[in-house]
Amino acid sequence: MPADEQGKTIEVVNEAGNDTDDLMEDFIAIITSLGARLYGPGRSKRKTEKIVAQLKDNNG
C-alpha cells in the first residue's frame, strides 16, 4: 500500500546533487570512524586525509 494511501508523506531533507559525491562522503565517514578505532582520533584524521588525497588522485 503506497504511503499516500496511509496518510503519510516522504520528505527528502538532504538531496545529493551527485551520487558519486554522496557515496564518497559516506566512504570518508566510514574510513574516519574505523581509523579512529584503530589509530586514535588524531592519527586517524591524518590517515584519512592521506587516503582521500590518493582517491582524488586516482579519480582525477
C-alpha distances in whole Angstrom, upper triangle without the diagonal:
4,7,8,7,7,11,11,13,14,18,20,23,25,25,27,29,30,28,32,33,30,30,34,33,31,34,37,35,35,38,39,38,39,42,43,43,45,48,47,46,49,49,46,45,48,47,44,45,47,44,43,46,46,42,43,46,45,42,45
4,6,6,7,9,9,10,11,14,17,20,22,22,24,26,27,26,29,30,27,28,31,31,29,32,34,33,33,36,38,36,38,41,41,41,44,46,46,44,47,48,44,43,46,45,42,43,45,42,40,43,44,40,41,44,43,40,42
4,5,5,7,5,6,8,12,14,17,20,20,22,25,26,25,28,29,26,27,30,29,28,31,33,31,31,35,36,35,36,39,40,40,42,45,44,42,45,46,42,42,45,44,40,42,44,41,39,42,43,39,40,43,42,39,41
4,5,5,5,6,9,12,15,18,21,21,24,26,28,27,30,31,28,29,33,32,30,33,35,34,34,38,39,37,39,42,42,43,46,48,47,45,47,48,45,44,47,46,43,44,46,44,41,44,45,42,42,45,44,41,43
4,5,7,10,12,16,19,22,25,24,27,29,31,30,33,34,31,32,36,35,33,36,38,37,37,41,41,40,42,45,45,45,48,50,49,47,50,51,48,47,50,49,45,47,49,47,44,48,48,45,45,48,47,44,46
4,6,9,12,15,18,21,24,24,27,30,31,30,33,34,30,32,35,34,32,35,37,35,35,39,40,38,40,43,43,43,46,48,47,45,48,49,46,45,48,48,44,46,48,46,44,47,48,44,45,48,47,44,46
4,7,10,13,17,19,22,23,26,29,31,30,33,33,30,32,35,33,32,35,37,35,36,39,40,38,40,43,43,43,46,48,47,45,48,49,46,45,48,47,44,45,48,46,43,47,48,44,44,48,47,44,46
4,7,10,13,16,19,20,23,25,27,26,30,30,26,28,31,30,28,31,33,31,32,36,36,34,37,40,39,39,42,44,43,41,44,45,42,41,44,44,40,42,44,42,40,43,44,41,41,44,44,41,43
4,6,10,13,16,16,20,22,24,23,27,27,24,25,29,27,26,29,31,29,30,34,34,33,35,38,38,38,41,43,42,40,42,43,40,39,42,41,38,39,42,39,37,40,41,38,38,41,41,38,40
4,7,10,12,13,16,19,20,20,23,23,20,22,25,23,22,25,27,25,27,30,30,29,32,34,34,35,38,40,39,36,39,40,37,35,38,38,34,35,38,36,33,36,37,34,34,38,37,34,36
4,6,9,10,14,16,19,18,22,21,18,20,23,21,21,24,26,24,25,29,29,28,31,33,33,34,37,38,37,35,37,38,35,33,36,36,32,33,36,34,31,34,36,33,32,36,36,33,34
4,6,6,10,13,15,15,18,17,14,17,20,18,17,21,22,21,23,26,26,26,28,30,30,32,34,36,35,32,34,35,32,30,33,33,29,30,33,30,28,31,32,29,28,32,32,29,30
4,6,10,12,15,15,18,17,14,17,19,17,16,20,21,19,21,24,24,24,27,29,28,30,33,34,32,30,32,33,30,28,31,31,27,28,31,29,26,29,31,28,27,31,31,29,30
4,6,9,12,12,15,13,10,14,15,13,13,17,18,16,19,22,21,22,25,26,26,28,30,31,30,27,29,30,27,25,28,28,24,24,27,26,23,25,27,24,24,27,28,25,26
4,6,9,10,13,11,9,12,15,13,14,17,18,18,20,22,23,23,26,27,28,30,32,33,32,29,31,32,28,27,29,29,25,25,28,26,23,25,27,23,23,26,26,23,24
4,5,6,9,8,6,9,11,10,12,14,16,16,18,20,21,22,24,25,26,28,30,31,30,28,29,30,26,24,26,26,22,22,25,23,19,22,23,20,19,23,22,19,20
4,7,9,8,8,11,12,12,14,16,17,18,20,22,23,24,26,27,29,31,32,33,33,30,31,31,28,26,28,27,23,23,25,23,20,22,23,20,18,22,22,18,19
4,5,5,6,9,10,11,13,14,16,17,19,20,21,23,25,26,27,29,31,31,31,29,30,30,27,25,26,25,22,21,23,21,18,19,20,17,16,19,18,15,16
4,5,5,6,8,10,11,12,14,15,17,18,20,21,23,24,26,28,29,30,30,28,29,29,26,24,26,24,21,21,23,20,17,19,20,16,16,19,18,15,16
4,5,5,6,9,10,10,12,14,15,16,18,20,21,22,24,26,27,27,28,26,27,27,23,22,23,22,18,18,19,17,14,16,16,12,12,15,14,11,13
4,5,5,6,9,10,10,12,14,15,16,18,20,21,22,25,26,26,26,24,25,25,21,20,21,20,16,16,18,16,12,14,16,12,11,15,15,12,13
4,5,5,6,9,10,11,13,14,15,17,19,20,21,23,25,25,26,23,25,25,21,20,22,21,17,17,19,17,14,17,18,15,14,18,18,15,17
4,5,5,6,9,10,11,12,14,15,17,18,20,21,23,24,24,22,24,23,20,19,21,19,16,16,18,15,13,16,16,13,13,17,16,14,16
4,5,5,6,9,10,10,12,14,15,16,18,20,21,22,22,20,21,21,17,16,17,16,12,13,14,12,9,12,13,9,10,14,13,11,14
4,5,5,6,9,10,11,12,14,15,16,19,20,21,20,18,19,19,16,14,16,16,12,12,15,13,10,13,15,12,12,16,16,15,16
4,5,5,6,9,10,11,12,14,15,17,19,20,20,18,20,20,16,15,18,16,13,14,16,14,12,16,16,14,15,18,18,17,19
4,5,5,6,9,10,11,12,14,16,17,18,18,17,19,18,14,14,16,14,10,12,14,11,10,13,13,11,13,16,15,14,17
4,5,5,6,9,10,10,12,14,15,16,16,14,15,15,11,10,12,11,7,9,11,9,7,11,12,10,12,15,15,15,17
4,6,5,6,9,10,11,13,14,15,15,13,15,15,11,11,14,13,9,11,14,12,11,14,16,14,15,19,19,18,21
4,5,5,6,8,10,11,12,14,14,13,16,15,11,12,15,13,10,13,15,12,12,16,16,14,17,20,19,19,22
4,5,5,6,8,10,10,12,13,12,14,12,9,10,11,9,7,10,11,9,9,13,13,12,15,17,17,18,20
4,6,5,6,9,10,10,10,9,10,10,6,7,10,8,6,9,11,10,10,14,15,14,16,19,19,20,22
4,5,5,7,9,10,10,9,12,12,8,10,13,11,9,13,15,13,14,17,18,17,20,22,22,23,25
4,5,5,6,9,10,10,13,12,8,11,13,11,10,13,15,13,14,18,18,17,20,22,22,23,25
4,5,5,6,7,8,10,8,5,8,10,7,7,11,12,11,13,16,16,16,19,21,21,22,24
4,5,5,5,5,8,8,5,8,10,10,9,13,14,14,15,18,19,19,21,23,24,25,27
4,6,6,8,11,10,8,11,14,12,12,16,17,16,18,21,21,21,24,26,26,27,29
4,6,9,11,9,8,12,13,11,12,15,16,15,17,20,20,20,23,25,25,26,29
4,7,8,6,6,9,10,9,11,14,14,14,17,19,19,20,23,24,25,26,28
4,6,6,6,9,11,11,12,14,15,16,18,20,21,22,24,26,27,28,30
4,6,5,6,9,10,10,12,14,15,16,18,20,21,22,24,26,27,28
4,5,6,7,9,10,11,13,15,16,17,19,21,22,23,25,26,27
4,5,5,6,9,10,11,12,14,16,17,19,20,21,23,25,26
4,5,5,6,9,10,10,12,14,15,16,18,20,21,22,24
4,5,5,6,9,10,10,12,14,15,16,18,20,21,22
4,5,5,6,9,10,11,13,14,15,17,19,20,21
4,5,5,6,9,10,11,12,14,15,17,19,20
4,5,5,6,9,10,11,12,14,15,16,18
4,5,5,6,9,10,11,12,14,15,16
4,6,5,6,9,10,11,12,14,15
4,5,5,6,9,10,11,12,14
4,5,5,6,9,10,11,12
4,5,5,6,9,10,10
4,5,5,6,9,10
4,5,5,6,8
4,5,5,6
4,6,5
4,6
4
